[in-house]
């Protein structure tokens, strides 16, 4: 009997949400709606998914990133998390009728892809985007299919703080993806729009490039990123604290 109880408790801890995931949200059947297998499936990325390498770490068989503008959603520094007892705030989006953001969309090439990205975006819910709210920044038209974006609810929305600051290592991944799209598609000011359509920039911001809280093994264009931030949000950029 004791062994059985111990086993049940062990399994419970294994499946408990982590990284400040709201348990009721994770169990909500509306959080990950069923897909229509007869329709092509697309995901809109607005943070780390904008960087091709980061996106392919989850599924190497998805389509290329295509730049888009999405209406009805607001991007910001909203999502708090713990990484080895060190706090970080990540980008998230909330539904907002008057807002828009720039990002990318990419096609999923098999049924397992959606589950892989749902697992990657643990703590977010996958929400549908109406075709009318999607505008491609290329000569293509919006293709028939189902379009998804990972969102949070207003009750799970936070702001940067000393405990959960913006960290430069994650900001670098985000903006390097923006520059990647800008250069690939010859889009003037795409990276600038990434900054301007992101809310909740804050002086609670640390430069962790020497010992990154969000670990990555890439050499990113940090000078270009710093120049952009200094130009567009100088007050916040000048207040960044350097971690040794």
Order of alpha helices (4+ residues) and beta strands (2+ residues): alpha-alpha-beta-alpha-beta-beta-alpha-beta-beta-beta-beta-alpha-alpha-beta-beta-alpha-alpha-beta
